[in-house]
Amino acid sequence: MKNDFFLQVYEVTKLVPYGRVTSYGAIARYLGSAQSSRMVGYALNNCHSTGEFIPAHRVVNRNGLLTGKHHFGGPTVMQQLLENEGIKVKDDQVVDFNKLFWDPSESI
């Protein structure tokens, strides 16, 4: 059921540490659905309706690009949220992405 998948995405996303990032694909792989990274994105686009804080800004694409930035209410909001956590972003891409990458499959 889609809602169950969305809830699982939210639970994993809430575990992404402050100052770190993960990818849509990493969450999908952790949930046993490696081909569902786009569905992870759909879930995160919907997370504002949960009534709780889901740090969706910490989820980027597999190259560290802020591909979901247009879902944050302004073109620079996602970048600002990441920079508030000490994450540098240049040209819509996380600087030192590999160093900051958090893989739920290795950490949970």
Residue pairs with C-beta under 8 A, 6 or more apart in sequence:
2 39
5 31
5 33
5 36
5 39
5 43
6 42
6 43
6 46
6 47
8 31
9 27
9 31
9 39
9 40
9 43
9 44
10 43
10 47
10 50
10 52
10 54
12 27
12 30
12 31
12 104
12 108
13 22
13 27
13 44
13 47
13 54
13 55
13 56
13 58
13 59
14 53
14 54
14 55
15 104
15 107
15 108
16 22
16 55
16 58
16 59
16 102
16 104
17 102
18 85
19 85
19 86
19 87
19 100
20 58
20 100
20 101
20 102
21 58
21 59
21 60
21 64
21 82
21 87
21 94
21 97
21 100
21 101
21 102
22 58
22 59
22 60
22 101
22 102
22 103
22 104
23 37
23 59
23 60
23 61
23 62
23 101
24 37
24 38
24 40
24 41
24 44
24 59
24 60
24 61
24 62
25 34
25 37
25 40
25 61
25 62
26 101
26 102
26 103
26 104
26 105
27 37
27 40
27 59
27 104
28 34
28 35
28 36
28 37
28 39
28 40
29 105
30 103
30 104
30 105
30 108
31 40
33 39
37 62
40 59
41 67
41 68
44 54
44 56
44 59
44 68
44 71
45 68
45 71
47 54
47 56
56 68
56 71
57 72
57 77
57 78
57 81
57 82
58 82
58 85
59 68
60 66
60 67
60 68
60 94
60 97
61 67
63 93
63 97
64 93
64 94
64 97
64 101
65 92
65 93
65 94
66 78
66 79
66 82
66 89
66 92
66 93
66 94
68 78
69 75
69 76
69 77
69 78
69 79
69 92
72 78
72 81
79 89
79 92
82 89
82 94
83 89
87 94
87 95
87 100
88 94
88 95
88 96
89 95
94 100
